[in-house]
Amino acid sequence: MNMIDDMNSMHLAKIDLNLLVSLQALLEEQSVTRAAKRTGVTQSAMSHALARLRSHFEDPLLIRSANQMLLTPRSEQLVEPLRNALENLARAIDAPKPFDAEAASGVLGIACEDYVTSLLVPNLVHRLSVEAPKMDISIRSRTESTAEHLESGEIDIAIGVFRGSAPNMQQRLLFRENFACVVRRGHPHINKRLTVKRYVELPHILVGDGPKGMGAVDAALARVGETRRVAARVSTFLSAPLIVAETDLILTIPKRLAVRFAKIYDLQLFAPPVRVRDFSYRCRWHERWQNDERHRWLRKLISAESDALLASTDA
């Protein structure tokens, strides 16, 4: 804040801003009685307000003459700036206008893994082209900086599997998911049924670029006293089915994605032979954007596409 801003703040601090509403009424009505009626106060209260205003401005502001009150040169100078200032203030504190998606422009930032990119984003992009044709979308991977980017607004929404809550973050459930297995069609070691014995004998491919540890599938196997061999590890869901289609590896991934891959790459689909716990996909955003109209619209859009995904895959 510079010196001029400091001085302006000091001047404003010396006056009750409610008096400015009274001043506008007095200057425009040129009558204490009419000004009191206009602002919904008693005539005595308006007379008291005028006295305080005269003291603040060190000017009479209104001079009685015959049957009316006349503005002083100082008060004439105040009429237009005061009207503009109060109109601007009213607009600033008024309820925000509804977000106009059709006229809006800019970039919507979403952080998610390629699972979401594959299943949810295509329909989301199509819907944007219809409802918000001037808006663009930027998809990026979730990183350690995602929370910081959500706070700053560089990213609007993060979508993924979140463990618990996070400080200053809001989140909403989109859908629950479970697992399925895919192998190449004509796999030499699997017929119509996938047993636990055959499942752990086969080499697996795992999607994940983080540190090695026990995931949901390994935890399920551990509960029945089994382990598996991960022969290949890739960082993205999109590369895994290409490898499965050309090898004897088995891939266990979220079911909705497995169903799509099975159709595209002519893979065989199996239920896991052990009970793997379901998990939830949620969207998360920073609480500072909770009441932002644009952000509300985006969250509603994502929820609608999530519901459409559920309707099409659960039918």
N, C-alpha and C positions, 0 to 999 in steps of 0.2 A: 504494500500500500504506500503511495507516495504522499507528499506533503499536502497536496490539494485534496486528496481523498480523506486524509486525517482531518483537515479543516472542515470539510463538508460533514463528516461524521460528528464533529464537535457541535456544529450548528444544529444538526438534526436532534442531537441529544438534549438540546436546551428547550425543545418544544414537544408538547404532547401531540403526536401525529393525529389524534382524533380531532384536535382543534382545526386542522387543515380542512376537514370535512365541513366543520361549522363555518370556516372562513369562506369556502367556496359558496355555500348556501347564502351567506350574508352578502357577498359581493354580487351574486347573480340575482338575488331577490331584492336587495337594497331595502330590506325590512327585517327587523328582529322577529316580528310576529310570523311572517311568512317563512323565514328561515327556520324558526323553531318547528313550525308545522311540517315543513319539508323533511327535516331530519328526525322527527318524532320525539322531540324533547319539549320541556316547558319553556315558556317565554322567559322566565327567570333564569333558567339554565343557559339559554342562548345569550341573555344579557351578560351573564357572568363570563361566558366564553369570549364575548366581544371585548370585555374589559381585559382579560388575559392576553388576547391577541394585540390589543393596543399597547399593552405593556411590552410585549415581546418585540413588536416592530417599531416601537417608539414613534407611533403615528396614529392619529385618530381613526384612520381607515374609512369610516363613514361619518359624514357630517349632516346633522339634521337641518333641513331647509324647508320651511313651510310644511307641506303635507308629505314630504318624502325625505329620503336620506341620499346624499350624494357621495360618490367615491372621491377620495383624495387622489392626487397624482400617484402616490405610492401604491395605493390599492388598485388603481387602474393598471399599473405595471404588473400586478400579481395575477390578474384575471386569467390571461391565456396560459402562462406557464403553470399555474396551479391546476387548471383544467386538464392540461396535457399530462402533468405528473400524476394526478389522481386516476386518470383513465389508464395510464400505463401500469400503475400499481394494481388497479382492479384486474387488468388482463393478466398480470403476473401471478396473482393469488387465486384467480379463477380456476375452476376445474379444467384439466387439460382436454383438448379436443380429441375426439376419437381418431385413432390411427387410420389414415387413408392409404391402404395398401396399393391401390391402383395407381396413385400419383406418387408414391414414395420411391426414392432411389437410395442407393448405398449398397453395402455388402453385409450379408448375414454370416457370422462366423460360428461354425460348429466343430467341436473337437470330439472325435469318436474313432473307434477302430474300424477296420475294413469290413467287419461283420455288419455293422450298422450301415456303412457306405453301400454295401451290396444289397441289403434288404430294404432299407428305409429311404435312403437318399434319392434313388431314381424317381419314385413317385412324388417325393417332396419337391424335387426340381421341376417336375411337370406341373405340380400345383402352383408353384411360384410363378411359372410362365403364364399361368392363367390369371391368378389373383393379384400378383405383384410383378408385372412384366418388366419394370424398370429396375428391379432389385436383382443383385447378383448373390451368389453363395460361395463361401470358401470353406472347404473341408480340410481339416488338419488332424494329425494324430494327437492323442492325449499324451502329455509329458508332465514332468515335475513342475513346469511353469504354468500349467493349465489353470490352477486356482488363481494365480496372480493375474492371468489374462482375463479370467472371468470377472474379477474385481474391477479391472481397468476398462472393461468393455471391448477389449481387442477381440475376445471371443464372447459370443452371446450365450451359447448353451454347450454343455458337455453331456454326452450320452455314453453310458457304459454300465458296467457292473461295479457298484460302489459299496465298499464295506463300511457300514455304519454311517454316521453323520459327519459333517465337517463344520468348523467355525464359520459363521456368517454366510453359510450356504443354504439355499432352499433346494428341494428336490421333489420329483413326482415320479411315481411308478408308471412305466409305459407298458411293459408286458413281462410275463414269466416265461422262462425257456427251459427246456431239458435237452438231453443229448441223443444223438443217433450215430451209428457207425456206417462208413462207406468203404467199399473195396471195389476193385475193377471187376467188371462183368466177366464171368468165366474163371474166377479165382480158383486155382487148383486145390486149395485146402479148405474151401468153404462151400457147402452145398446149400441147402435150404435153411439151415439152422446154425446159429452161432452160439457155441457153448463157451462156458468160462474157460475150460481146458484149452480149446482151440484159440480163444481170444488172447490168452497169455502166452501161447506158443508163437503167435505171429509177431513179426516185427512191426512196431508202431511208428507213425509219424505224428509229431506234436507241433501245434501252433503256439509259439511264444518265444519272445526274445529276452525274457527276464532271466534271473538266476534260477538254476535248477532247484526244484522243490516239489513237494507233494501237491498236485492239483486235485480237482474233484474226482477224476477218474481213478487216480492212484489211491486216493483215500477210500473210494468204494472197493477197490481191489484189496486194500489192506484189511478192511472189515471182514473179508472172507478168507484172509490169510494168503493172498496172492500178490504178485508183483508183475510188471510188464517190462519189456525191453523197448526203449525209445531209440530206434535206429536212425531216425532223422528228425531234425528240428528246424522249422522254418519260422520266419517272423510274421508272415501274413496268411490269412485264411485263403486268399485268392490263389496263392501258389501251390497250396497243399493238394487240391484235387488233380492238378496237372501231373503231379508226381504219383499219386495213387493210381491214376488211369494207366500208367506205364510200368507199374511195379506190383509186387505182392504185399506192399505195406497196407496197414489198416489205419483209418483215420476216424477219430471220435471227436465230433464237433457239435455245436448247437443244431438242434433238429431242423429248424426252418432253413438254415443254410445248407444242411446236408441234403434236404429234399430238393432244393434248387440245383445243387451240384450234381445230384444223381441224374436229373433230367438233362442237364447241359452236357455232361461228360459220359453219359451212359454207364453210370456206376450202380452197383447193387447196394441197397439200403437195408440195414439191420438195426434192431433195437439192441442196446448194450446188454450183455448177459448178466450184468450186475446192476443193482439199483444205484444210480448216480443221482445225487441230490439236485433238484431244480435250482435255478438261480434267477435273479431279476435284473432286467435292464431298466435304468432310470435316467431321466434327464436332470441335470443339476445346473443351478445358476446362482450368482451372487445376490444377496438380499438387497443390495442397493438398487437393483433393477426390478424389484418385485412389483412395483406399481407403475412402471413405465409402460405407456400404451403400446409402443412398438414391440416391446418385449412380451407383453401379454399376448399380443397377436401371434408372435412367433411360437410361443409355448402352446397356444391353442392349435396352431397349424400342425405342430409336431405330434400333439396328442391325437388329433384327428387322423393323421397318417398312420400312427401306431394302431389305432382302433381298426382302420381299414386293413392293415397288415394282419391283425388277429382274425378278422372276419374271413380273409381270403385263405389263410393257412390253417385255421382251426375248423373250417367247414367240413 
